[in-house]
Amino acid sequence: MSNIDFFILFSTLLFISLYGAYKNFSHKSIKSYFLGDNKMSWGTVGISVMLTQATAITFLSTPGQGFASGMSFIQNYFGLPLALIVVCIFFIPTYFNSKVTTAYEYLEQRFDLKTRILTSFLFLLQRGFQCGLTIYAPSIILTTILGWNLSLTIICVGILVIIYTVIGGSKAVSFTQKQQMVVILIGMLFVFYFLINKLFVYTTFNESLQLASVFNKTNAISFSFDPSERYTVWTGLLGGFFLSLSYFGTDQSQVLRYINAKNIDQSRMGLVFNAILKIPMQFFILLLGVLLFVFYLFYTPPIHFNKNVLEQFRSSNTETLNSFELSHEKLYNERKDLINDFLENDDELIKEKLSVIILEKSQQLDDQKNELEKLMVSSGSKLKNSESDYVFISFILDYLPVGFIGLLLAVIFSAAMSSTSAEITALSSISTIDFYKRLINNNSKEIQYIKYSKLFTLFWGLLSIIFALTLVTSENLIESINIVASLFYGNILGIFLVAFFTKKVNSSNVFYAAILSQLLVLILFILSKSSILQIGYLWFNLIGGCITIILSIIFYKINEYFNYSSK
């Protein structure tokens, strides 16, 4: 990286952090700190909601997901627009009319304190881990590629987030997200422009998609009923619906974003804005990944995109790696010649035969890479992430001109800071309002609550840094986020659906149903990680929600029966 890139990167991040803190320094009450005095317009709400969800992982790992698996991941979002409609109709009016600061305050109004505390605890558990992951994700990838110190990078990102979040609260989060959105949009459009320009040296856009289809990368839709398949129309519409409904309807990091709107209408418009743009945005990012795959059919890729680990392996296994690289180059060039023949031929029968041979060559390249990875692991190399997580950042560093590299790194860190700050604010609001204020000190001055809010913000910021420093994951990072969410979201959503749509189910019914449901989901997940049972993780949202609802009703009916019998 050049000095210009470093300057653009750090000046952008520092400006966003300090400006956000400066513009939102003073707070008169705890609601001002967390709700920003309810002055946000629908545009600010929409951007804030979108960037809270769009983490650095979205811009690093999602292109890698498209590169490795094609467009099928888009099905994960099919249930999102439907979920947001439900949130607009039922959740938003309930929260505004209840005059709550956290979503879980409403549960005490509907049920009792123990249900509120249980749900708050489940949120803190899963969101606390995810918050660490949102810091860890860009840090591990960037340090691996650039050779930066991992711990120092994590600490620096975390501290920048803590600065403006502690000082400015929720309003600072929403305010800085507007600047971050501008940086992100400009950066991603530049990447697309440079990618297309370089790709068109060899092929057209239509030919690129044709090539991608040979490798089954344009497989956006699957109607399979196989429960082990992660992404289908059904997992998206059902599991994705429940995941989105729980995330937008009950996750405090999102609820806090839209209940700080001026009124119900502005809040609804912000979510509709998100519903309209979310799927096209994810489609664009996945398409970027697919085009990157096609790009590396013509531009020689490294034998492994985790370059730092690769070079560490080279230092002690030079001859072995050189042999692999020579064989890789030979196979790659043979496949490239076949691809050129494929593009130049108009005979469909010949193209079909060529596509079979191309796939065979690709399988040989994959087998070779898998063999290399086994050797790297056996020699002590730490392959913490899926290789696909490094594809996008490798392209940025290898092919973008000076200046734009710094801008794109600013995009990645801006996304990390945006989502992390929203998550930290949400964790702080739960800790302050649902635990400290409700259980410890319910009769204090506003200045005292603001002080503790900032302390909890600092606490969760530091804890997220600690989580990030100790985190290890082998999953694709965007999937890791969704897996963690799927284990808890369904259960939390089930509690809220019981609260909204049943009148007679009481607190004890839903409380014990939620505990049992959560245990069952965790057991099923453990079984699915073994070979005993295969379940796509998105189904856990549906399973958790349905079990909670069904058990709540069953427990209510049992209590009703025994109460009736005793009379």
Secondary structure by P-SEA (a helix, b strand, c coil): ccaaaaaaaaaaaaaaaaaaaaaccccccccccccccccccaaaaaaaaaaaaccccccccaaaaaacccccccccccaaaaaaaaaacccaaaaaaacccccaaaaaaaccaaaaaaaaaaaaaaaaaaaaaaaaaaaaaaaaaacccaaaaaaaaaaaaaaccccccaaaaaaaaaaaaaaaaaaaaaaaaaaaaaaaccccaaaaaaaaaaaccccccccccccccccccccccaaaaaaaaaaacccaaaaaaccccccaaaaaaaaaaaaacaaaaaaaaaaaaaaaaaaaaccccccccaaaaaaaaaaccaaaaaaaaaaaaaaaaaaaaaaaaaaacccaaaaaaaaaaaaaaaaaaaaaaaaaaaaaaaaccccccccccaaaaaaaacccccaaaaaaaaaaaaaaaaaaaaaaaaaaaaaccccccccccccccaaaaaaaaaaaaaaaaaaaaaaaaacccccaaaaaaaaaaaacaaaaaaaaaaacccccccaaaaaaaaaaaaaaaaaaaaaaacccccccccaaaaaaaaaaaaaaaaaaaaaaaaaaaac
